[in-house]
Amino acid sequence: RAENTDSDNVLEPAEFEGKNEFNVDVKLLYPIIAELRVFKTNLELEVMRYAARIACDAHKMVMRQVKSGYYEYQMESLFRHTSYFHGGCRHLAYTCIGASGENAAILHYGHHNAPNSKKILDGDICNFDMGPEYNCYASDVTCAFPSNGKFTEKQKIIYNAVYKANQAVFKAAKPGVRWTDMHLLAERVILTDLKAAGILKGDVEEMLEKRVGAVFMPHGLGHFLGLDVHDVGGYLGDALLRSKLSGLKSLRTTRTLKERMVITIEPGCYFIDTLLDKALADPELAGFFNNDVLKGYRGLGGVRIEDDVIIWEKGNENMSADVPRTVEQIETFMTKSEDHD
């Protein structure tokens, strides 16, 4: 029996004729197989670099073509077409999250109950989490940008906070560093910027302790990537027990980073009414919020920036670096794309 530490589902051993002739200790075998998948060979990395490159190409095609009046599913369709037509990636690694506007606050949007069906409006933040697979290896890239190619001041504040967190983790995530600490680093950067914007007030370290960061980033910072988009091995090795604290309990790994691990770095900041209302009703948390300022950000949706990263001693490798990432790069890229329509 193999247990999925995310879902608690159990995979039963295969049944086949002559099975009883084999003496297999699955409790020993399954963790070994999973651990082998955590560390990628050179050939595996070559395939994953290709998948990530095609993901970047497809994301850029979407950024070139997106316009108000299109539907989210049309952007998903364009991403699928580009991945296959230009990259030979027949399948995607997971269900596309093509969220725009308020939908960008829904972490796993795009499934059959919310099938990327909204019309994209002028100025909507598009939070597009989409990645093809190639030869069974996954990519997983999220790009966030305004549908009209021009950030509002509020969108810019949130985007820059998330981008700073993404870059801070990329620089700090070295062999020997525990992933839990990287999650807290991302929270610290985002909370600092939210405080500077007047959305929050008080001591940032106290906010971390009280788990204010989880109000804005309720998911984990990232996950292993490989044959599965949420790959195995997150709670093997020297992993800490899964936390019961908000945000931290959603971490898909708590391990110490090592060379040849491939992991996503995907901080986010979202304005989720349910979580905000709950925090404002909590006497321990309410004092950190400037509600009058916060009201102006509700409805913005959210921003996530996700990269596929190889951990190396000499310095990390961002396989998804070939997409516009800064506000200036995004606005310039989308303006030039309009000029060539």
C-alpha positions as CSV (number, residue, x, y, z in Angstrom):
1,R,0.0,0.0,0.0
2,A,1.3,3.4,-1.0
3,E,-0.2,6.4,0.8
4,N,-0.6,9.9,-0.8
5,T,0.4,12.4,1.9
6,D,-1.7,15.1,0.2
7,S,-5.0,13.3,-0.2
8,D,-4.5,10.3,2.3
9,N,-5.7,8.1,-0.6
10,V,-4.1,4.7,-0.7
11,L,-2.8,2.9,-3.8
12,E,-3.3,-0.8,-3.4
13,P,-0.6,-3.2,-4.7
14,A,-1.1,-4.6,-8.2
15,E,-2.8,-8.0,-8.5
16,F,-1.5,-10.4,-11.1
17,E,-1.1,-14.2,-11.6
18,G,1.9,-15.5,-9.7
19,K,2.1,-12.6,-7.4
20,N,2.5,-14.8,-4.4
21,E,5.8,-16.1,-5.8
22,F,7.4,-12.7,-5.1
23,N,8.3,-11.6,-1.7
24,V,8.0,-7.8,-1.9
25,D,8.1,-5.4,1.1
26,V,6.2,-2.5,-0.3
27,K,6.8,-0.4,2.9
28,L,10.4,-0.5,1.9
29,L,10.1,-0.5,-1.8
30,Y,7.7,2.4,-2.4
31,P,9.7,5.0,-0.4
32,I,12.8,4.0,-2.4
33,I,11.1,4.4,-5.7
34,A,9.6,7.8,-4.6
35,E,13.0,9.0,-3.4
36,L,14.6,8.1,-6.8
37,R,12.0,10.4,-8.4
38,V,13.0,13.4,-6.2
39,F,16.5,13.7,-7.7
40,K,16.6,14.2,-11.5
41,T,19.2,12.7,-13.9
42,N,20.7,14.8,-16.7
43,L,18.4,13.2,-19.2
44,E,15.3,13.9,-17.1
45,L,16.4,17.5,-16.7
46,E,16.8,17.8,-20.5
47,V,13.2,16.7,-21.0
48,M,12.0,19.0,-18.3
49,R,13.8,22.0,-19.7
50,Y,12.1,21.4,-23.0
51,A,8.6,21.2,-21.4
52,A,9.3,24.4,-19.4
53,R,10.4,26.2,-22.6
54,I,7.3,25.2,-24.4
55,A,5.2,26.4,-21.5
56,C,6.9,29.8,-21.7
57,D,6.3,30.0,-25.4
58,A,2.6,29.1,-25.0
59,H,2.2,31.6,-22.1
60,K,3.7,34.4,-24.3
61,M,1.4,33.5,-27.1
62,V,-1.6,34.0,-24.7
63,M,-0.2,37.3,-23.5
64,R,0.1,38.5,-27.1
65,Q,-3.5,37.6,-27.9
66,V,-5.5,38.2,-24.8
67,K,-8.1,40.9,-25.1
68,S,-11.2,41.9,-23.2
69,G,-14.2,40.2,-24.6
70,Y,-12.5,36.8,-25.0
71,Y,-13.5,34.0,-22.7
72,E,-11.0,32.3,-20.3
73,Y,-11.5,29.0,-22.2
74,Q,-10.3,30.6,-25.4
75,M,-7.0,31.4,-23.7
76,E,-6.8,27.9,-22.5
77,S,-7.5,26.7,-26.0
78,L,-4.8,28.9,-27.4
79,F,-2.3,27.6,-24.8
80,R,-3.1,24.0,-25.7
81,H,-2.8,24.6,-29.4
82,T,0.5,26.4,-29.1
83,S,1.9,23.7,-26.8
84,Y,1.0,21.0,-29.3
85,F,1.5,22.8,-32.7
86,H,4.8,24.5,-31.8
87,G,6.1,22.1,-29.2
88,G,4.8,18.7,-29.9
89,C,3.3,18.5,-26.4
90,R,0.1,16.5,-27.0
91,H,-1.0,16.6,-23.3
92,L,-1.0,19.1,-20.5
93,A,0.3,18.3,-17.1
94,Y,-2.8,19.3,-15.3
95,T,-6.1,21.1,-15.8
96,C,-5.6,24.7,-16.9
97,I,-6.3,27.4,-14.5
98,G,-7.4,30.3,-16.7
99,A,-8.6,32.7,-14.0
100,S,-9.4,36.4,-14.6
101,G,-10.8,39.1,-12.4
102,E,-12.3,37.9,-9.2
103,N,-11.7,34.3,-10.3
104,A,-8.0,34.9,-9.8
105,A,-8.6,34.5,-6.1
106,I,-9.8,30.9,-6.6
107,L,-6.7,28.8,-6.1
108,H,-7.7,25.7,-8.2
109,Y,-10.0,27.3,-10.7
110,G,-10.7,25.7,-14.1
111,H,-12.2,22.3,-13.1
112,H,-15.6,21.1,-14.3
113,N,-17.5,23.2,-11.7
114,A,-15.6,26.4,-12.8
115,P,-14.5,25.6,-16.3
116,N,-12.7,28.8,-17.3
117,S,-16.0,30.1,-18.5
118,K,-15.9,33.8,-17.6
119,K,-15.7,36.6,-20.1
120,I,-12.4,38.5,-19.6
121,L,-13.1,42.2,-18.9
122,D,-10.9,45.2,-19.6
123,G,-8.3,45.6,-16.9
124,D,-8.9,42.1,-15.3
125,I,-5.9,40.5,-13.7
126,C,-5.3,37.2,-15.6
127,N,-3.8,34.5,-13.3
128,F,-3.0,31.8,-15.8
129,D,-1.5,28.6,-14.3
130,M,-0.9,26.2,-17.3
131,G,1.8,23.8,-18.3
132,P,2.3,21.1,-20.9
133,E,4.0,17.7,-20.3
134,Y,6.5,16.2,-22.6
135,N,7.4,12.5,-22.6
136,C,5.4,12.3,-19.4
137,Y,7.4,15.0,-17.6
138,A,5.5,18.0,-16.3
139,S,5.9,21.7,-16.4
140,D,4.0,24.1,-14.2
141,V,4.2,27.8,-14.9
142,T,1.9,30.6,-13.7
143,C,1.9,34.1,-15.3
144,A,-0.1,37.0,-14.0
145,F,-0.8,40.1,-16.1
146,P,-3.6,42.7,-16.8
147,S,-5.8,41.8,-19.7
148,N,-5.3,45.3,-21.3
149,G,-1.5,45.2,-20.8
150,K,-1.4,48.0,-18.3
151,F,-1.3,47.5,-14.5
152,T,-3.4,49.7,-12.2
153,E,-1.6,51.1,-9.2
154,K,-3.2,48.6,-6.9
155,Q,-2.5,45.7,-9.2
156,K,1.1,46.9,-9.4
157,I,1.5,46.9,-5.6
158,I,0.3,43.3,-5.3
159,Y,2.2,42.1,-8.3
160,N,5.5,43.6,-7.1
161,A,5.0,42.1,-3.6
162,V,4.6,38.6,-5.1
163,Y,7.5,39.1,-7.6
164,K,9.8,40.2,-4.8
165,A,8.9,37.1,-2.8
166,N,9.5,34.9,-5.8
167,Q,13.0,36.4,-6.4
168,A,13.9,36.3,-2.7
169,V,13.1,32.6,-2.5
170,F,14.9,31.9,-5.7
171,K,18.1,33.5,-4.3
172,A,17.8,31.9,-0.9
173,A,16.7,28.4,-1.8
174,K,20.1,26.6,-1.7
175,P,21.2,23.1,-0.8
176,G,20.9,22.8,3.0
177,V,18.0,25.2,3.4
178,R,14.7,23.9,4.7
179,W,11.7,24.6,2.5
180,T,9.5,25.6,5.4
181,D,11.9,28.6,6.0
182,M,11.5,29.5,2.3
183,H,7.7,29.6,2.8
184,L,8.1,31.9,5.7
185,L,10.5,34.1,3.8
186,A,7.9,34.5,1.0
187,E,5.2,35.4,3.6
188,R,7.6,38.0,5.2
189,V,8.3,39.7,1.9
190,I,4.6,39.9,1.0
191,L,3.5,41.1,4.4
192,T,6.2,43.8,4.4
193,D,4.8,45.2,1.1
194,L,1.2,44.9,2.2
195,K,2.2,46.9,5.3
196,A,3.9,49.5,3.1
197,A,0.8,49.8,1.0
198,G,-1.3,50.5,4.2
199,I,-3.3,47.3,3.9
200,L,-1.7,46.0,7.1
201,K,-0.3,47.6,10.2
202,G,1.8,46.4,13.1
203,D,4.9,44.2,13.5
204,V,5.6,41.9,10.5
205,E,7.2,39.2,12.7
206,E,4.1,39.2,14.9
207,M,2.0,38.8,11.8
208,L,4.1,35.8,10.8
209,E,3.6,34.3,14.3
210,K,-0.2,34.9,14.2
211,R,-0.3,33.4,10.6
212,V,-1.6,36.6,8.9
213,G,0.4,35.5,5.9
214,A,-1.9,32.6,5.4
215,V,-4.9,34.9,5.0
216,F,-3.3,36.2,1.8
217,M,-1.4,33.0,0.7
218,P,-3.3,30.0,2.0
219,H,-1.4,27.5,-0.2
220,G,2.1,26.2,0.2
221,L,5.0,27.9,-1.5
222,G,5.7,25.1,-4.0
223,H,6.1,21.4,-4.7
224,F,8.4,18.8,-6.3
225,L,7.9,18.5,-10.1
226,G,8.6,15.5,-12.3
227,L,6.5,12.6,-13.7
228,D,3.6,14.1,-11.7
229,V,3.0,17.8,-11.5
230,H,2.8,17.5,-7.7
231,D,5.5,14.9,-7.6
232,V,6.2,12.4,-4.9
233,G,8.7,12.5,-2.0
234,G,7.6,15.6,-0.2
235,Y,7.4,14.0,3.2
236,L,10.3,11.5,2.9
237,G,13.9,11.9,4.1
238,D,14.4,14.6,6.7
239,A,10.9,16.1,6.2
240,L,9.3,17.6,9.3
241,L,5.8,16.4,10.3
242,R,3.1,18.3,8.5
243,S,2.2,21.4,10.4
244,K,-1.3,22.1,11.7
245,L,-0.9,25.9,11.3
246,S,-2.7,27.9,8.6
247,G,-0.7,28.1,5.4
248,L,2.1,25.9,6.7
249,K,-0.2,22.9,6.8
250,S,-0.6,23.2,3.0
251,L,3.1,22.7,2.3
252,R,3.7,19.8,0.0
253,T,7.2,19.3,1.4
254,T,9.1,20.4,4.5
255,R,12.4,18.8,3.4
256,T,15.9,20.3,3.3
257,L,16.8,21.2,-0.3
258,K,19.5,19.2,-2.1
259,E,21.0,19.3,-5.6
260,R,19.0,18.0,-8.5
261,M,15.7,18.5,-6.7
262,V,13.2,20.2,-9.1
263,I,10.7,22.4,-7.2
264,T,8.2,25.1,-8.1
265,I,8.5,28.5,-6.5
266,E,5.0,30.0,-6.5
267,P,4.2,32.7,-4.0
268,G,0.9,34.3,-4.3
269,C,-1.3,37.1,-2.8
270,Y,-5.1,36.8,-3.0
271,F,-8.0,38.7,-1.7
272,I,-10.4,35.9,-0.7
273,D,-13.5,37.3,0.9
274,T,-14.1,34.2,3.1
275,L,-10.6,34.4,4.6
276,L,-10.6,38.1,5.0
277,D,-14.0,38.2,6.7
278,K,-12.8,35.4,9.0
279,A,-9.6,37.3,9.9
280,L,-11.5,40.5,10.5
281,A,-13.8,38.7,12.9
282,D,-10.9,37.3,14.9
283,P,-9.8,39.6,17.7
284,E,-6.2,38.3,17.5
285,L,-6.0,39.2,13.8
286,A,-8.3,42.1,13.2
287,G,-5.9,44.7,14.6
288,F,-3.4,44.0,11.8
289,F,-5.8,45.2,9.1
290,N,-6.6,48.7,7.9
291,N,-10.1,47.7,6.7
292,D,-10.7,51.0,4.9
293,V,-7.7,50.5,2.7
294,L,-8.3,46.7,2.4
295,K,-11.8,47.4,0.9
296,G,-10.2,49.0,-2.1
297,Y,-8.4,45.7,-3.0
298,R,-11.4,43.4,-2.6
299,G,-12.4,42.1,-6.0
300,L,-8.9,42.5,-7.4
301,G,-8.6,38.7,-7.4
302,G,-5.0,37.6,-6.9
303,V,-1.5,37.2,-8.2
304,R,0.6,34.1,-8.4
305,I,4.1,33.9,-10.0
306,E,5.3,30.3,-10.5
307,D,8.6,29.1,-11.8
308,D,10.1,25.7,-12.3
309,V,13.5,25.6,-10.6
310,I,16.4,23.1,-10.4
311,I,18.4,23.3,-7.2
312,W,22.1,23.5,-7.7
313,E,25.0,24.2,-5.4
314,K,26.5,26.7,-7.9
315,G,23.2,28.6,-8.1
316,N,19.7,27.7,-9.0
317,E,18.4,27.3,-12.6
318,N,15.1,28.8,-13.5
319,M,13.8,26.6,-16.3
320,S,10.8,29.0,-16.9
321,A,12.8,32.2,-17.0
322,D,11.8,33.0,-20.6
323,V,8.6,34.9,-19.8
324,P,8.2,38.6,-19.0
325,R,8.2,38.9,-15.2
326,T,8.6,42.5,-14.1
327,V,5.8,45.0,-14.4
328,E,7.9,46.9,-17.0
329,Q,8.7,43.7,-19.0
330,I,5.1,42.6,-19.1
331,E,3.7,46.0,-20.1
332,T,6.4,46.4,-22.8
333,F,5.8,42.9,-24.1
334,M,2.1,43.3,-24.3
335,T,2.3,46.8,-25.9
336,K,4.6,45.5,-28.6
337,S,2.3,42.5,-29.2
338,E,-0.6,45.0,-29.8
339,D,1.6,46.8,-32.3
340,H,2.0,43.6,-34.3
341,D,-1.6,42.5,-34.3
